Amino acid sequence: MPHPAPDVSTAESKSNTWRKTAAWAGWVLAWFWALFGIGGGLGLMITRGPLPLTNGWFILFSGLAACPLIATLWQKLFHRRLSGSVRLIASLLFVVAGRIALLIGNRVPWLSR
């Protein structure tokens, strides 16, 4: 007796639901990080001053890299889409660069006062 074929539409439906949920969660997290990074970076620069460069600049640019609005403006201006992965990697690289700048800041004159 032949086995019934699996219901493909149910599997596709579950996959689409998962993708929509993941896309929505990524969008929410991107906005959260953008607001947190931009606000925190500006806050540090207002309270501690714009110099040295470790006072908020790296977190500010990390927030800008993650911001969905920046990605939309980029797409409208340059007709190229910035994927979420590219924005995430750029945002993480700014955070790593900031941490490295804090470690070597005392040895490099333009990173410290």
Secondary structure per residue as TSV (DSSP state, phi and psi in degrees):
chain	resnum	aa	ss	phi	psi
A	1	M	-	360.0	128.8
A	2	P	-	-70.2	148.4
A	3	H	-	-83.8	144.0
A	4	P	-	-69.5	144.5
A	5	A	-	-69.2	143.0
A	6	P	-	-65.4	150.8
A	7	D	-	-78.5	105.3
A	8	V	H	-70.8	-34.0
A	9	S	H	-64.8	-33.6
A	10	T	H	-68.1	-42.1
A	11	A	H	-64.6	-42.2
A	12	E	H	-65.6	-37.9
A	13	S	H	-63.9	-43.3
A	14	K	H	-64.7	-39.6
A	15	S	H	-64.6	-43.0
A	16	N	H	-65.4	-38.6
A	17	T	H	-63.8	-43.5
A	18	W	H	-62.6	-43.2
A	19	R	H	-64.8	-41.5
A	20	K	H	-64.6	-41.4
A	21	T	H	-65.2	-43.9
A	22	A	H	-64.2	-41.0
A	23	A	H	-64.5	-42.2
A	24	W	H	-64.2	-45.3
A	25	A	H	-63.0	-40.7
A	26	G	H	-63.2	-39.8
A	27	W	H	-64.9	-44.2
A	28	V	H	-63.6	-45.8
A	29	L	H	-64.8	-36.4
A	30	A	H	-64.1	-43.8
A	31	W	H	-65.5	-40.8
A	32	F	H	-59.5	-49.9
A	33	W	H	-65.4	-37.0
A	34	A	H	-61.6	-48.8
A	35	L	H	-65.9	-41.9
A	36	F	H	-64.5	-47.4
A	37	G	H	-68.2	-46.8
A	38	I	H	-65.9	-46.9
A	39	G	H	-64.1	-44.0
A	40	G	H	-66.3	-41.5
A	41	G	H	-64.1	-45.0
A	42	L	H	-65.4	-38.7
A	43	G	H	-61.6	-43.2
A	44	L	H	-64.2	-40.5
A	45	M	H	-68.9	-32.8
A	46	I	H	-72.2	-43.6
A	47	T	H	-80.8	-33.5
A	48	R	H	-110.4	-8.7
A	49	G	-	93.9	160.0
A	50	P	S	-75.2	-15.9
A	51	L	-	-118.9	143.9
A	52	P	S	-70.1	171.1
A	53	L	T	-63.1	-15.8
A	54	T	T	-78.1	-7.2
A	55	N	T	-82.7	66.4
A	56	G	T	98.8	-16.4
A	57	W	H	-64.5	-43.7
A	58	F	H	-67.8	-40.9
A	59	I	H	-71.3	-33.4
A	60	L	H	-60.9	-48.7
A	61	F	H	-70.3	-28.3
A	62	S	H	-64.9	-43.3
A	63	G	H	-64.9	-40.0
A	64	L	H	-65.8	-36.7
A	65	A	H	-66.0	-33.0
A	66	A	H	-84.8	-16.1
A	67	C	-	-65.7	124.0
A	68	P	H	-63.3	-29.6
A	69	L	H	-65.5	-40.3
A	70	I	H	-62.7	-40.9
A	71	A	H	-63.4	-39.1
A	72	T	H	-66.8	-43.5
A	73	L	H	-63.7	-40.2
A	74	W	H	-58.6	-44.6
A	75	Q	H	-65.3	-39.7
A	76	K	H	-69.6	-37.2
A	77	L	H	-79.8	-42.2
A	78	F	H	-111.0	-1.0
A	79	H	S	55.2	35.1
A	80	R	-	-132.5	135.0
A	81	R	-	-89.0	133.4
A	82	L	-	-95.5	114.7
A	83	S	-	-72.1	162.2
A	84	G	H	-61.4	-35.3
A	85	S	H	-64.3	-42.3
A	86	V	H	-64.7	-42.9
A	87	R	H	-66.7	-38.6
A	88	L	H	-64.4	-46.0
A	89	I	H	-62.9	-44.3
A	90	A	H	-62.0	-42.4
A	91	S	H	-63.2	-44.0
A	92	L	H	-65.9	-36.7
A	93	L	H	-64.8	-36.6
A	94	F	H	-64.7	-40.3
A	95	V	H	-64.3	-45.2
A	96	V	H	-62.8	-42.8
A	97	A	H	-61.4	-38.6
A	98	G	H	-64.8	-40.5
A	99	R	H	-65.5	-40.7
A	100	I	H	-65.3	-40.7
A	101	A	H	-62.0	-37.0
A	102	L	H	-66.7	-36.5
A	103	L	H	-69.1	-40.5
A	104	I	H	-102.2	5.5
A	105	G	T	-56.3	-37.4
A	106	N	T	-72.2	-19.3
A	107	R	T	-93.5	-14.5
A	108	V	S	-114.6	118.5
A	109	P	G	-58.5	-38.0
A	110	W	G	-80.0	-6.5
A	111	L	G	-94.7	-16.3
A	112	S	-	-131.5	167.1
A	113	R	-	-85.6	360.0
